[in-house]
Amino acid sequence: MGRKLLTEHINVPGIDTFEVYRKHGGYRSVEKALKTMTPDEVVEEVKKSGLRGRGGAGFPTGMKWSFLAKPEGIPRHLVCNADESEPGTFKDRELMSKLPHLLVEGMITSSYALGANTSYIYIRGELLYVLRILEKAIAEAYANGFLGKNILGSGYDLDLHVHPGGGAYICGEETALLESLEGKRGNPRNKPPFPAVQGLYARPTVVNNVESIAAVVPIINDGGEEYAKIGVGRSTGTKLISACGHVKNPGIYEIELGVPVEEFIYSDEYCGGIWKGRDLKAVVAGGSSVPILPKDLILKTAAGENRLMTYESLSDGGFVTGTMLGSGGFIAMDETTCIVRNTWNFSRFYHHESCGQCSPCREGTGWLEKVLHRLEHGHGHMHDIDLLVSVAKQIEGNTICPLGEAAAWPVAAAVRHFRHEFEWHVTHAKQAAQPGAVYPAQGVLA
Amino acid sequence: MAKITFDGVEVEVPDGTTILNAARKIGGGIVPPAMCYYTPLKGSGGKCRACLVRVAAGSAKDPRPMPKLVASCVTPVQDGMVVENTTSQQVLDVRKGIVEMLLINHPLDCPVCDQAGECDLQNFAFEHGVATTRYEEERRTFEKIDIGPYIQLHMTRCILCYRCVYTADQLTDKRVHGVLGRGDAAEIGTYIENVIDNEFSGNVIDVCPVGALTDKTFRFKQRVWFTKPVNAHRNCEHEKCSGRVVLWYKGKDVLRVTARKDEYGEVKEWICNTCRFEKKETADWTIEGPAHVDRTSVISANHYELPVVNPQVIADLPESSVRDLENNPPLKLGAGRQ
C-alpha cells in the first residue's frame, strides 16, 4: 500500500468541515510557513521537493514560482486552475468536493510563498456544487482567522475568491483562464508576455493546478526532501490518477509515482484488471489529449523495460512508442473497443471546444472530426487515413495554445498504432457502419 | 536597439519591435504575409498564423532555436535573433497548410465577390496555396446580414481575423460588435443584428482582409481592377477624420471612396462615414493625382505575370530586355509617391 499524502483522511466523516479537518492535522502547513518560514524558504522547500505541475505539462512548480516577476508596488496573484474538463480526468473534482480545506490550506501557504494578497480559484462552471462546498470552506477559514487581515498575527493578509467559469474546456488553458477571470471572452493570449510577467490584470501571476497546490501542504508539513524521497528519479511524490474505462474498479487512486503500469491496471489495490474477464486493448494514460498506446507498448517500453507511472517512463520513446503522464486521466479500453469510434469521439470534443481564434485549430479540428465521422460510418476512403495524419500535422505546433496539439495528438497516435483498424473501416465499410461494430481481435482475423 | 538577421539580411530595429515589423523594414518579397495583424489596431495579430516564421537562434545570449514556429507579428525581436522565413522549407510547408485551413470553409466565390482583386486571402492563396482541395465535406455557410444602411456582413467569407472587432472596439464609441460562438461556429456578430451606428463604422470595410464586410453603396457596381484610384482630400468637419481618401473612378463617376492604404494594405488615417458614403461627386473633393496601387493588387499590373512565364522564354530574350530582378527589384510600394 503506497503512502497517501493528499487523500489520507478523505473518507473521514465531516472532513469537509473546519473542525474535523483541523483535528486531523489541517492547517499545520499554514502555521509552520507563516510563523517559522520566510516566503523564499517556502519556495525553496517546494523546489527541493521536485514537485511537478499536476495539470498535465509537468513543469516543475518551484521553478515556475521562482520565475514570477516581482516589480515594486505591483500586486501579484496566485490563481488556482480548477477548470478540470479533460475527458478522462476527474481527480480535482473529488479532491475539492471531499477535501475543500486542503485546497484552501494549500492556497494560503502558496500565496504566502508568492507574496500574493488576493488569490483566486477558477472553477469549472459545471461544478457548481463544488463551488458551494469551497465557498463554505473559505467562509470557515475566514471565521477561524486563516484568511483575511493579519493571518495568525503574522501580518500577512490574504483574500481568497472562488470564481466559476462557463464550462468551456479552453478556459483550462492558463491565459484563456485569466481572460475569462477578467470577464472577457476566454480566448488564449499570445505569448510572450507570459503570465509570470503579465498575467491577471497585467500583473505577475502564477497559475497552478488544484493538485499541485494541494501537494504544497504535505511538502511544507514534512519538508521537501521527505517528499522527494517518494517516487522515481525526477518524478517525485504522489499523484492522483483517475482511472476509468473498462477496468473493474474505476475511481481515483493516489499512487506513489513509480508504480508499474501493469500493477496499476491488474493489481486489486488499484484497478483490479479489465472487466468481464476481457483482454486489454489500449490505454490513454493521461487524459484524452495524450497519445493512445496499444497494450504491448503501455505495459512495456519499446526497449522491453517495464513501464512505470512516471513522467519519464511513460514518455519513453517519444511519441513514436511513448505517451505522457499528462493530467492522470487513465482510460483503459478492452478488446471490444472501436478505436476509430473512440478517436472520432475525442475529435468531436476538441472540435466543439476549440475557441475559434486561430485558423489551424478552428478549421482543422472540424475537419478531423468530419473525416473520422465518415470513416466510422463506413463512408471513408483509404486516402482519408493519410489525410488525417497530414491535417493533424498541420495543426500541431502552429496554434496559439496547446489545444491544437491536444486535438492533433490523439488522432495521429491512433493512426500510428491502429492503422489496420482504420483500413478495416474502409474495406469493411458496411460492417463498420453497423452500430456496435468492432474491429475483430487480432487472432480472429488471422 | 536590437540587431537581427532575417533571411540572411541584417537589420537593426528598436527593442520591442515585432519580427514582422523588422522584416517590413527590409521590405520586398521576404516580408511574411499577414492576414490578421493590423499595425494601427492594438491587440491585433497572432490569429491567422500566416506569418509563422522559424527562429533559428533566439538571441545572442541564448542562441538556441525556438521549439515551435512563432507568429512574427506578435513576437518581439531580441538582439542577435536569426529568423528564417522564405529560406526555411518548414515555414513554407506550414504556410501551405495555413492556406488550406483558411480555404476549407471559404466559399471561393471570388468571381462574384467585390473584394476580388484587392483581397488579402486571394493574394495569400495565390502565392502559397495549391490549386486543388482535399476537403470533401460541406462548407460552413451563413445568411448575409445587413448591418446598418451601408455595410453588409457575409460571414461565409470571413476568416475570423478579428480586425473589425478591434476597429469597432478602438475607433468607435458604442461597441455592439464582437465574436459570438466558438470554434468553427464562431461568427462576427452585432448582438441580434444591432446596427453599427456611428460615424466611423465604415472603416471595418477597409480593414476586412476578405469580402466579409462590404460597402453596400459599391456592391456589384464594378470589378475593382476596372476602376481608377485617385488621391483626393477635403476639409472634413469631423475632428477624428483625416479627410484624405482614395476615389475610385469609372469614367467620370466616383464609384466608391476608401481610406488610403499603405503597401501592406493597412489604413493609416481613418475616415468618417460622411466622406466614405455621402461624398461621391468630384466637386466634393480636391484631386491630388493618381493613387499608387499596392504591390499585392491585381490592379497593379505584372504582379501575377512573373510565375506563369516560361523560364525558357525569358532565357531566349535578349539580355537587355530582361529585368534584373535581383538588382532592380520592382518599384517598392510607397517609395516616392504617396
Interface residues (C-beta under 8 A of the other chain):
Chain A: A168 I170 R185 N190 P192 H351 H352 E353 S354 C355 G356 Q357 C358 S359 P360 R362 E363 G364 T365 G366 W367 K370 V371 R374 L387 S390 K393 Q394 G397 N398 T399 I400
Chain B: G45 G46 K47 C48 R49 A50 L52 K68 L69 A71 V74 T75 P76 V94 G97 I98 E100 M101 L102 I104 N105 R134 Y135 E137 I159 L160 Y162 G178 V179 G181 R182 G183 D184 A185 A186
